[in-house]
Amino acid sequence: MLKNGVVFTLGIAVIAVFGSILQNIITYIGNDSMVLIVLSMVIQPIISLYIPLSVVNFAHEDNFGAFFDIPKIFKMVSFEYLGMFIVVSIISMLLMIIPMILLIFPLIGFFGMNMYTGPKMLFMASPLLLVVALFAFIVFSIVAVYVSFYSYRAYTNYFISKSPEKIVDFNQEL
């Protein structure tokens, strides 16, 4: 599992870094051309759509090269996938709003108290803020894990429904 986790992280990092480098090169080259600037802005959403399917493809094939099977992955991108991606993103954001608010309020309280009351009052109130921040961080972490499970389950179900291997296996069974 550790090896797969490292390969998983490395694959996503390579794709993200490549996308950022490509975006910066296009922006640098086309600083006067509106077409290149728009192309540069389109790269990030394309990478965002590409990563979930590449991760599922990696899990399916158990091979680092599966992250970069560009023709197979782009063949699976459709309006159905775009709709599912948008719905999953909206649901994920909605589920993360409350934990993020729970996490932000103790930080605002901590820094706000330091500004208005001085360090003496801060040290008396910080244990309570620390407990609240720790609780908020735990809630945030748990919700983030479940949101990640939910989203990758949705991407995996889509991948399986569009996978050409599934159709070939099904025809062979008949």
N, C-alpha and C positions, 0 to 999 in steps of 0.2 A: 504494500500500500504506500509506503514511503516513496519508493521509486516512481510509482504512477503519479503520486502527488507532485513530485518534483518535475516530472515530464509534463504534467498538466499545467503547472505554473509556468514552466519554461515555454511551452507552446503558446499560451495566451500572451505571455510577455513578448515573444518574437513577433506575433501578429500585431500587437498594439504598437510596439516600437517601429516596426516596418511602416505601419499606417501613419504614425506621427512623422517619421522621416520623409515619407512620400508627400505628406501634406505640407511640410515645411519647404521641401524642394520646389513644389509647384507654386507655393506662395512667394518664394524668393525669386523664381524665374519670372513669374507672371504678375509682378507687383503693379503693372500698368494695365494688364489685360483683364477685363471683367470676366471673361470666359474662364480663365485659369483660376481666378479668385473663387468663382462659384464652384468649379471643379474641386478646388481645395476644400471647400466647405462640405461638399457631398461625400468626401472620403470617410469622414468620421461615422456618419450613419451607415455607410456600407460596411465598415469594419464592425460596428455594433450589431448589424444583422448577421455578419459572417461568423463571429466568434461562437455563439451558441451552437450552431450546426457543426462547426469544426470540432468543438469539444465533444459533442455526441458522436461524431464520426470517429474521433480518437478513441472514445470508450468502446465503440462498436468493433473497431479493427485492432485495438490494442497495439498501435504502431504510431510513433511520433510523426511519420510522414503523412498520416491521415489528417493532421491539422492543415496540411497544405494541398489537399486534393481539391483544388479550386474548381475544376469542371463539375465534379460530382456535387459539391456543396452549392455552387451557384445554380445547378439544375434544380435543386430542391427549393430555391427561393421563388416564391410566388405571391400573389395577392393574399392567398389564404395564410401563408406564413407571416406576411407583413401585418395582417390583421391580428393574428395570434400574438405576434411579438408586441404589438401596441397594447393589446388587452393585458398580457402578462406584465408589461412594464407599468401600466396604470395600476393594476392590482398590487404589484410589488411596492410601488410608491405609497399607495394608500395604507398598506399594512405597516409600512415603516415610519409613517408620520408620527404616531403616538410615541413609539420608543425614541425617536429623534428628539421630540419635544421634551420627553422625560430626561434625556441626556443633556440637553442644552440648558435647561433651567438651573440645575445646580452649578454649572459653569458660570452662567450669568450672575447668580447669587454670590459665588465665590469672588469673582472679579469686581462686582459691584460693591460688595461689602469692603473689599480692600480699598477701593477708591474713596468711599464716603466715611468709613469709620476708622480707618487706619489699621495698622498691623495688630495692635493689641486686641481689638474686638474680633479680628479675623481669626486669631488662634483660639479664641473661646468658641466661636461658631463653626469652625472648620470640621470638627468631628461629625457634627450633624450633616453638614454638606457632603462630607466624604462618604458617609453611610448612604445618603440619598443618591449620590453620583455612582457609587458602587452598585446599588440596586438597579439604577437606570441602565448602567453598562451591562449588567447581567441580562436584563430584559431585552435590551437592544441586541445582544449577541444571540440569544435564543430565537428571537423573531427573525433575525437576519439568516440564521441557518434554515429555519422553516421556509422562509421566502425563497431561498436558494434552492431547496429541495423541490418546492412547488414549481418554480420556473423551469428548472432542468427536467422535471418530469413532463411538463408540457412540451418542451422542445424535443425530448426523447420520443414521446408519443407521436409528434408530428413527423420526426425523422423515420420512425418505424412505418408510419402510414405511407410515406413517399419512397421508401428504400427499394431500389430495383431488385436487391437480393431477395427481399421478402416475396416479391411477385414470382421470381424464378423458383424459389423453394415451394411456393404454393402450387405452381403449375406442375412441378415434379411429383408432388404428392397425389395429384389427380391422376 
